[in-house]
Amino acid sequence: MEDIREVELGSLRATLEHHADGSMRVRSLEALPPVATRLTDRLDYWAEVAPERVFLAQRDATGAWRTVTYGAARAEVRRLASALLARGLSVERPLAILSGNDIEQGLLGLAAMLVGIPFAPVSPAYSLISTDYDKLRTILGKLQPGAIFVSNAAPFAKAITMAIDPAIEIIAAAGSLPDRAVTAYAALAATPETAAIEAATAKVGPDTIAKILFTSGSTGLPKGVINTQRMLCANQAMLVHWLSFGVTEPPVLVDWLPWHHTFGGNHNFGYVLTNGGSLYIDEGKPTPAGIAATARNLREIAPTVYFNVPKGYEELVPRLRADDVLRKTFFSRVKLTFYAGAGLPPHVAKELNALAKETTGERILMVTSLGSTETAPAALSCTKETARPGVVGVPLPGVELKLVPTAGKLELRVRGPTIMPGYWKDPEQTAKVFDEEGFYCLGDALKFAVPGDPNGGFIFDGRISEDFKLATGTWVSVGPLRGKLISAFAPFVKDAVIAGHDRDDVMALLFPEPDACRAFLGAEAEGKSDAEVLASEKLRSEIGQRLSALARESTGSSTRVARVLLLDELPSIDANEITDKGSINQRAVLQRRATLVTALYANPPCSEAISAT
């Protein structure tokens, strides 16, 4: 690894124990660093040590960067906390946030945490994209919030009218509503600081609920995950050990990852705050339309560590290739690139390495991690030695894994200080996800990267709940097969749904990437609808050739995909086919599109089917 840029990472070592019931225990050998009592203690610390350092930044309406320093953030957080206490917000009446990342949300969340008021950032998609607002109603019904914040009231007007009790106070940084009063965020921020803050803060301890994060609903309706101060602070202590370079060099992030998810809201936001770093809020998105804003921001701000999902890197790579300034700025001081949420396509990793090498003469270490909303999130992370494609790492300090043989795989269960105490007001679901020894059951499967050696890292082996048997009794491992399909059909396919339960063959429904399909067809695609593009013989032939090549490489019926169908209808968030973060719900897609699955398996199949030869 001599051509990789130097980066300081803490060691991750583990020990393996075999138990009589066939299960295994994997425990970290690393000591967990001291754990803070409250995450907001770090705001107090940095406001004293580096009061003029930028904490949060975002573009204003003119395109200039609007910033708040640690000193200013602490002062405003305390005024906001006084305002929240004056409204009687509490565990019984928490704060809900419906809009996306911005400075005001960040400060409001810290204010709520400071005085022990739980807050719940809710996906904006449930208000702005959904048309039936069922998920929003479900979430707010469970929360029973005492107040709701939105950055701009106007875009949320319909959702507020349709789904929110008129008695609940609406707080907004901008905008108004036609049929109800709105409290200005500025009014809260101007509230005089009161002595009640100190009394409330003194009651905040490790078991205090900091926030409630709702799962993305990839396996059902969203569940409210209770995040305690212990969870958040312990996970940051783990990251202080692992991402140790951030301790001596305060991190600079340019980050779009949403704060209503644990990756952006706990992992990244907390990492910046804990280490006195600066977070530049990226208004871009990992989409063909949204990547332009991300590229603009990265042209101006050089990150020291870069976090993204695989799709984000896939969209960024062509921009890096085409823009010298962007490429030089991006690679100028970045110590580490990190992805999570899905596997990184090999061609994307290869291109990133090539671009870094061409630009700086060095590659940048790329790592991943494994965890969930219920684990705060990081449970396993990669070392320099285990940073290989497919490897999700080794347990972090304080984490204990239990590997249980299940359906030919090793089911992953986790125990440690970062595990949730349960789901919000849902004891039945809570009981279902913990085993008799108190291990949280993620539903994921792992396998050893090096047989029998936990220090070689673990490979993600799919989700137990998604796997199924063919009519022959052969198990199909959905996760790895889905990843193989997406990689084989790149860049034409963004996701795949695997079918075949109790059938003779595996088949798949493919969600295409329309822009990539159009680019492949060139002039032929001009003036055509998406459905007409997908029906193109040139595209179908290309997909067919790749499918046939994949079939020839398969090792048996469980890895051979006999037919595929390109879908011209996007997955529906209201029908629970896709989550707000873009994860596909296998079961929901197969149920909603059962007619297409039947047509795919017909003999002869429907004319739209593409078969392996």
TORKOL-630446 format. One line per 3 residues: their letters; for each residue x, y, z of C-alpha. Coordinates in steps of 0.001 Angstrom, whole numbers, padded with zeros to 6 digits. Layout:
residues N
A> X,Y,Z | ... $
//
This chain:
residues 613
MED> 000000,000000,000000 | 002991,002231,-000559 | 001184,004398,-003124 $
IRE> -001679,005269,-000730 | -001733,008674,000965 | -000737,008479,004613 $
VEL> -003673,008488,007011 | -003736,007722,010720 | -006278,005061,011663 $
GSL> -006633,003267,014973 | -006050,-000482,015034 | -009024,-002841,015077 $
RAT> -008316,-006324,016415 | -010787,-008970,017493 | -010944,-012372,019126 $
LEH> -013120,-015348,018131 | -014889,-017796,020440 | -016836,-020900,019414 $
HAD> -019864,-021902,021501 | -021436,-025303,021956 | -024655,-024266,020214 $
GSM> -022679,-023628,017007 | -022701,-019857,017339 | -019568,-017722,017494 $
RVR> -018668,-014582,019429 | -016379,-011953,017976 | -015189,-009308,020452 $
SLE> -013081,-006240,019858 | -009732,-006319,021654 | -009454,-002532,021552 $
ALP> -010316,-000435,024602 | -013214,001952,024134 | -011988,005530,024721 $
PVA> -013738,007619,027410 | -017373,008251,026554 | -018880,011717,027038 $
TRL> -022046,012107,029080 | -023722,014432,026583 | -022956,015095,022936 $
TDR> -023592,018810,023521 | -020620,018910,025918 | -018475,019018,022790 $
LDY> -020213,022204,021640 | -019357,023812,024987 | -015765,022613,024676 $
WAE> -015149,023920,021168 | -016945,027188,021886 | -014283,027777,024552 $
VAP> -011268,026371,022671 | -012006,027602,019117 | -014918,030062,019257 $
ERV> -014176,031623,015834 | -013854,028331,013950 | -016610,027574,011447 $
FLA> -018924,024855,012718 | -021729,024833,010113 | -021968,026444,006689 $
QRD> -024505,026480,003871 | -025222,028495,000740 | -027576,031418,001059 $
ATG> -029970,032671,-001639 | -027152,034549,-003371 | -024903,031501,-003494 $
AWR> -022483,032814,-000863 | -021536,030677,002128 | -023463,031508,005294 $
TVT> -021535,030303,008352 | -021947,029919,012090 | -018941,029581,014371 $
YGA> -018693,027402,017458 | -018963,030443,019727 | -022033,031808,017933 $
ARA> -023615,028343,017709 | -023347,027793,021454 | -024964,031144,022224 $
EVR> -027844,030560,019794 | -028361,026974,020951 | -028814,028175,024521 $
RLA> -031376,030801,023480 | -033240,028207,021419 | -033189,025794,024354 $
SAL> -034800,028453,026539 | -037545,028879,023922 | -038189,025124,023704 $
LAR> -038418,024796,027479 | -040829,027741,027617 | -043125,025837,025235 $
GLS> -043278,022857,027571 | -041637,020462,025125 | -040572,017205,026747 $
VER> -040327,013455,026264 | -044136,013440,026066 | -044143,016407,023646 $
PLA> -040994,016141,021501 | -039863,018338,018629 | -040410,017111,015068 $
ILS> -038421,018425,012085 | -039865,017866,008603 | -037386,019710,006362 $
GND> -033889,018858,005196 | -030397,019732,006376 | -029764,023361,007236 $
IEQ> -028077,025435,009910 | -031339,026091,011739 | -032150,022379,011976 $
GLL> -028666,021629,013291 | -028906,024262,016016 | -032483,023349,016989 $
GLA> -031515,019698,017352 | -028588,020605,019604 | -030836,022923,021637 $
AML> -033335,020126,022198 | -030590,017681,023203 | -029024,020223,025563 $
VGI> -032116,020282,027784 | -033305,016694,027369 | -036061,017241,024798 $
PFA> -036120,014431,022195 | -036282,015582,018585 | -037233,013613,015519 $
PVS> -035967,014623,012065 | -038436,013152,009590 | -037751,012501,005921 $
PAY> -038901,015494,003819 | -040062,012989,001204 | -042991,012045,003425 $
SLI> -044231,015641,003119 | -042995,016725,-000314 | -043090,013579,-002485 $
STD> -045757,011408,-000926 | -049294,012111,-002065 | -051244,010239,000605 $
YDK> -049111,011343,003621 | -049751,007992,005314 | -046181,007632,006579 $
LRT> -046161,011190,007862 | -049430,010621,009737 | -048138,007348,011167 $
ILG> -044912,008939,012399 | -046568,012020,013903 | -049224,009836,015476 $
KLQ> -046519,007917,017313 | -044515,011000,018230 | -047313,013290,019444 $
PGA> -045004,016303,018948 | -045436,019543,020828 | -043963,021588,017965 $
IFV> -042868,021068,014362 | -040074,022862,012499 | -039758,023404,008746 $
SNA> -037152,025545,007027 | -039686,027164,004688 | -043369,026814,005447 $
APF> -044739,027231,001908 | -043586,023926,000325 | -044985,022025,003316 $
AKA> -048387,023740,003272 | -050355,020846,001810 | -048762,018221,004070 $
ITM> -049374,020420,007116 | -053020,020939,006157 | -053627,017269,005391 $
AID> -051648,015522,008127 | -050926,017817,011094 | -053201,018672,013999 $
PAI> -054023,022418,013942 | -053180,022582,017652 | -049498,021816,017012 $
EII> -047245,024873,016734 | -045452,025271,013397 | -042029,026932,013530 $
AAA> -040399,028068,010292 | -037222,029875,009330 | -039071,031438,006371 $
GSL> -042465,031528,004671 | -046037,031467,005862 | -049153,029293,005641 $
PDR> -052522,030360,004231 | -054662,028817,006942 | -052689,028823,010189 $
AVT> -050175,030814,012197 | -046437,030224,011897 | -043888,031063,014581 $
AYA> -040680,032535,013191 | -037475,030680,013999 | -035918,034117,014553 $
ALA> -038316,034682,017460 | -037037,031530,019166 | -033425,032494,018463 $
ATP> -034052,035906,020114 | -035410,034376,023331 | -033345,035474,026347 $
ETA> -031338,032692,027953 | -032859,031556,031269 | -031612,029764,034368 $
AIE> -033895,026842,033511 | -031259,025646,031025 | -028755,024668,033707 $
AAT> -031329,022717,035695 | -032571,020865,032615 | -029058,020114,031336 $
AKV> -028030,018693,034710 | -030738,016040,034341 | -029415,014885,030941 $
GPD> -027419,011686,031269 | -026375,008611,029280 | -029887,007142,029212 $
TIA> -031615,010384,028200 | -033340,010158,024823 | -031467,012457,022438 $
KIL> -033446,011862,019266 | -035821,009498,017552 | -034801,008373,014078 $
FTS> -037342,006604,011936 | -036111,003657,009921 | -036428,003992,006175 $
GST> -039090,001321,006013 | -037271,-001022,003616 | -038915,-003964,005371 $
GLP> -042196,-002311,006419 | -043520,000961,007836 | -040948,003198,009544 $
KGV> -040207,002417,013192 | -038977,005055,015635 | -035500,004136,016876 $
INT> -034721,005609,020287 | -031249,007180,020242 | -029860,007831,023721 $
QRM> -026947,010044,024673 | -024974,006886,025493 | -025475,005544,021975 $
LCA> -024384,008752,020265 | -021438,009444,022563 | -020181,005841,022573 $
NQA> -020277,005690,018794 | -018274,008897,018580 | -015747,007457,021041 $
MLV> -015389,004490,018689 | -014824,006853,015757 | -012248,008841,017761 $
HWL> -010290,005589,018042 | -010809,004454,014452 | -010716,007751,012506 $
SFG> -007954,009006,014774 | -006573,011504,012240 | -009577,013718,012976 $
VTE> -008382,014282,016544 | -005245,016154,015449 | -006676,017617,012236 $
PPV> -010254,018866,012748 | -012283,017362,009897 | -013729,019414,007065 $
LVD> -016783,017819,005463 | -018773,018718,002366 | -021778,016547,002983 $
WLP> -025297,016072,001599 | -026202,012952,003595 | -029567,013639,005274 $
WHH> -029738,014167,009013 | -032952,012172,009287 | -030765,009119,008633 $
TFG> -028149,007818,011022 | -025240,008031,008526 | -025538,011788,008034 $
GNH> -027250,012805,011274 | -025333,010698,013807 | -022105,009508,012205 $
NFG> -021098,012587,010191 | -022670,015442,012160 | -021426,013896,015400 $
YVL> -017921,013322,013998 | -017601,016992,013076 | -018910,018211,016437 $
TNG> -016828,015785,018490 | -013586,016773,016773 | -014223,020497,016363 $
GSL> -014503,020294,012601 | -016440,022217,009974 | -019463,020848,008101 $
YID> -020330,022494,004791 | -023899,021488,004007 | -024104,020260,000427 $
EGK> -027477,021018,-001154 | -026658,018597,-003970 | -027838,015017,-004367 $
PTP> -026407,011853,-005943 | -028569,012214,-009044 | -027842,013418,-012590 $
AGI> -029585,016707,-011764 | -028312,017111,-008213 | -024633,016338,-008723 $
AAT> -023941,019764,-010260 | -024421,021470,-006887 | -022153,018936,-005193 $
ARN> -019448,019501,-007812 | -019732,023268,-007356 | -019278,022948,-003599 $
LRE> -016335,020562,-003908 | -014658,022959,-006349 | -014562,025537,-003532 $
IAP> -014186,023497,-000354 | -011555,020759,-000075 | -012715,018034,002333 $
TVY> -010305,016208,004614 | -012558,013150,004635 | -015375,012427,002204 $
FNV> -018489,010406,003019 | -021004,009306,000388 | -023131,006462,-000889 $
PKG> -021953,004463,-003928 | -024389,006268,-006229 | -022856,009568,-005150 $
YEE> -019389,008446,-006198 | -020779,007073,-009446 | -022250,010485,-010285 $
LVP> -019148,012356,-009122 | -016543,010396,-011106 | -017414,011844,-014562 $
RLR> -017339,015353,-013071 | -013919,014734,-011554 | -012659,013432,-014879 $
ADD> -013930,016447,-016814 | -013069,019294,-014403 | -009407,019946,-013543 $
VLR> -010192,022460,-010782 | -012722,020164,-009143 | -010350,017212,-009313 $
KTF> -007363,019096,-007878 | -009412,020639,-005068 | -011132,017396,-004146 $
FSR> -007944,015347,-003922 | -005793,018128,-002440 | -006116,017153,001221 $
VKL> -008632,014331,001497 | -007208,011611,003746 | -009967,009057,003408 $
TFY> -012982,008313,001232 | -015820,006371,002774 | -018934,004733,001368 $
AGA> -021860,002944,002993 | -025439,001944,002290 | -024561,-000425,-000561 $
GLP> -021610,-002046,-002295 | -019365,000155,-004429 | -019284,-000980,-008089 $
PHV> -015733,-002086,-008979 | -015547,000203,-012012 | -016264,003237,-009824 $
AKE> -013555,002326,-007304 | -011092,001716,-010132 | -011806,005100,-011726 $
LNA> -011508,006941,-008390 | -008128,005336,-007756 | -006958,006235,-011258 $
LAK> -008079,009867,-010914 | -006394,010254,-007524 | -003171,008732,-008842 $
ETT> -003153,010957,-011931 | -003849,014069,-009866 | -001630,013579,-006804 $
GER> 000583,010577,-007502 | -001203,008757,-004653 | -004335,006719,-004176 $
ILM> -006740,007633,-001386 | -007716,004891,001031 | -011363,003930,000526 $
VTS> -013183,002151,003333 | -016667,001182,004400 | -018522,000219,007546 $
LGS> -021552,-001785,008625 | -024293,-000812,011009 | -027868,000366,011172 $
TET> -030098,003020,012689 | -030431,000735,015703 | -026640,000628,016218 $
APA> -026060,004423,016146 | -024747,003472,013404 | -021182,002075,013100 $
ALS> -020601,-001471,014421 | -017875,-002761,012087 | -015335,-000708,010138 $
CTK> -012414,-001369,007845 | -008738,-001074,008653 | -005986,-000375,006132 $
ETA> -005421,-004126,005973 | -009091,-005045,005413 | -009992,-002244,002986 $
RPG> -010889,-004544,000099 | -013987,-004763,-002107 | -016837,-006436,-000287 $
VVG> -015229,-006337,003166 | -017235,-004349,005737 | -014620,-004513,008456 $
VPL> -013881,-005625,011997 | -015853,-004831,015197 | -015198,-001387,016660 $
PGV> -014091,-000987,020303 | -016850,-002011,022710 | -018733,-004032,020092 $
ELK> -019470,-007751,020431 | -020792,-009816,017521 | -022751,-013036,017720 $
LVP> -022743,-015125,014539 | -025563,-017659,014424 | -025746,-020368,011730 $
TAG> -029013,-019730,009861 | -030095,-021226,006521 | -026509,-021911,005491 $
KLE> -025294,-018439,006498 | -024002,-016667,009575 | -026678,-014327,010922 $
LRV> -025235,-011181,012528 | -026309,-010033,015977 | -024707,-007146,017890 $
RGP> -024330,-006099,021515 | -022659,-003031,022998 | -023148,000535,024288 $
TIM> -024360,001829,020919 | -027393,-000451,020642 | -030822,001139,020951 $
PGY> -032929,000420,024041 | -035927,-000138,021769 | -038430,001315,019325 $
WKD> -040474,004352,020315 | -043769,003252,021917 | -043510,-000182,020283 $
PEQ> -042611,-002893,022827 | -043861,-005660,020533 | -041451,-004798,017708 $
TAK> -038671,-004209,020231 | -039065,-007707,021669 | -038833,-009228,018186 $
VFD> -035376,-007828,017404 | -033499,-008844,020568 | -032497,-012403,021374 $
EEG> -032450,-014011,024816 | -028925,-012708,025525 | -029717,-009106,024618 $
FYC> -028083,-009128,021177 | -029758,-006951,018547 | -030656,-008987,015445 $
LGD> -029887,-006899,012356 | -031223,-009400,009846 | -027913,-009253,007953 $
ALK> -025558,-012136,007258 | -021766,-012074,007283 | -019030,-014422,006208 $
FAV> -015331,-014450,007018 | -013097,-012775,004434 | -010356,-015111,005669 $
PGD> -011908,-018360,006948 | -011849,-018472,010733 | -009922,-015207,011148 $
PNG> -011933,-012224,012443 | -008963,-009906,011893 | -009241,-010516,008165 $
GFI> -012589,-008742,008261 | -016090,-009806,007321 | -017989,-009738,004039 $
FDG> -021636,-008694,003840 | -023585,-011792,002789 | -027056,-010350,002206 $
RIS> -030163,-010016,004336 | -031569,-013170,005870 | -035157,-011953,005413 $
EDF> -034734,-011515,001643 | -033264,-014940,000860 | -035527,-017692,-000464 $
KLA> -035506,-021235,-001776 | -036080,-022387,-005333 | -038435,-025280,-005992 $
TGT> -035387,-027555,-005813 | -034736,-026507,-002204 | -031662,-024488,-003182 $
WVS> -031197,-021248,-001272 | -030869,-018020,-003256 | -028747,-015340,-001598 $
VGP> -030517,-012194,-002764 | -028098,-009491,-001608 | -024944,-010720,-003366 $
LRG> -026891,-011692,-006504 | -028550,-008278,-006660 | -025151,-006603,-006373 $
KLI> -023761,-008804,-009133 | -026647,-007882,-011451 | -026293,-004148,-010853 $
SAF> -022557,-004367,-011507 | -023011,-006481,-014640 | -025583,-004095,-016148 $
APF> -023846,-000839,-015109 | -024542,001929,-015935 | -027940,000979,-017387 $
VKD> -029536,-000391,-014204 | -029908,001354,-010842 | -031522,-001527,-008941 $
AVI> -032746,-005087,-009273 | -035459,-007148,-007594 | -034864,-010892,-007476 $
AGH> -037765,-013331,-008040 | -037965,-017118,-007881 | -039446,-018225,-004569 $
DRD> -040616,-021873,-005009 | -039917,-021687,-008760 | -037396,-023509,-010931 $
DVM> -035361,-020483,-012008 | -034186,-017123,-010722 | -035462,-014098,-012670 $
ALL> -035269,-010360,-012032 | -037121,-007078,-012437 | -034734,-004254,-013302 $
FPE> -035172,-000576,-012516 | -033262,001197,-015308 | -031144,004345,-015254 $
PDA> -032942,006287,-018029 | -030196,008861,-018633 | -027564,006159,-019111 $
CRA> -029857,004228,-021460 | -030464,007359,-023530 | -026754,008146,-023660 $
FLG> -026078,004630,-024943 | -028613,005035,-027747 | -027478,008547,-028658 $
AEA> -029484,010123,-031465 | -031778,007099,-031584 | -033273,008141,-028208 $
EGK> -034184,011678,-029265 | -037888,012420,-028974 | -038691,009010,-027479 $
SDA> -040416,008260,-024197 | -038643,006212,-021536 | -040787,003205,-022451 $
EVL> -039731,003513,-026098 | -036076,003814,-025087 | -036317,000640,-022999 $
ASE> -037928,-001179,-025938 | -034974,-000355,-028226 | -033500,-003473,-029820 $
KLR> -029992,-002069,-029436 | -030414,-001678,-025663 | -032228,-005001,-025270 $
SEI> -029455,-006736,-027200 | -026807,-005212,-024937 | -028698,-006304,-021812 $
GQR> -029213,-009756,-023295 | -025519,-010207,-024069 | -024539,-009203,-020560 $
LSA> -027209,-011455,-019047 | -025945,-014402,-021104 | -022343,-013722,-020049 $
LAR> -023453,-013627,-016425 | -025332,-016896,-016856 | -022235,-018599,-018275 $
EST> -020257,-017527,-015215 | -022864,-018814,-012753 | -022083,-021767,-010523 $
GSS> -025593,-023177,-010336 | -029314,-022462,-010371 | -029124,-020115,-007376 $
TRV> -026732,-017723,-009149 | -028047,-018038,-012722 | -030618,-015399,-013718 $
ARV> -032646,-016840,-016586 | -034667,-013747,-017591 | -034981,-010066,-016760 $
LLL> -037576,-007393,-017379 | -036817,-003676,-017694 | -039446,-001686,-015780 $
DEL> -040699,001600,-017202 | -042516,002623,-014002 | -040452,004053,-011158 $
PSI> -040775,002473,-007691 | -043502,004077,-005574 | -042745,005561,-002153 $
DAN> -046450,005518,-001232 | -046703,001812,-002095 | -043618,001205,000093 $
EIT> -041613,-000053,-002903 | -038794,002386,-002174 | -037664,004201,000920 $
DKG> -036867,007888,001129 | -033142,007086,000897 | -033631,005009,-002248 $
SIN> -033544,001482,-000815 | -035759,-001015,-002598 | -038275,-003074,-000634 $
QRA> -037993,-006451,-002376 | -041200,-007865,-000976 | -043326,-004807,-001763 $
VLQ> -042116,-004622,-005375 | -042805,-008320,-005984 | -046278,-008040,-004457 $
RRA> -047283,-004870,-006298 | -045934,-006118,-009616 | -047049,-009735,-009275 $
TLV> -048658,-009620,-012720 | -045313,-008746,-014321 | -043586,-011531,-012407 $
TAL> -046196,-013993,-013659 | -045667,-012757,-017230 | -041911,-013099,-016818 $
YAN> -042288,-016750,-015778 | -044907,-017580,-018443 | -044067,-020117,-021127 $
PPC> -043532,-018493,-023528 | -042652,-015347,-021544 | -044024,-011900,-022246 $
SEA> -042504,-010135,-025258 | -040726,-007592,-023022 | -038700,-010287,-021244 $
ISA> -034995,-010632,-022046 | -033651,-014180,-021740 | -030168,-015564,-021208 $
T> -028892,-017763,-024019 $
//
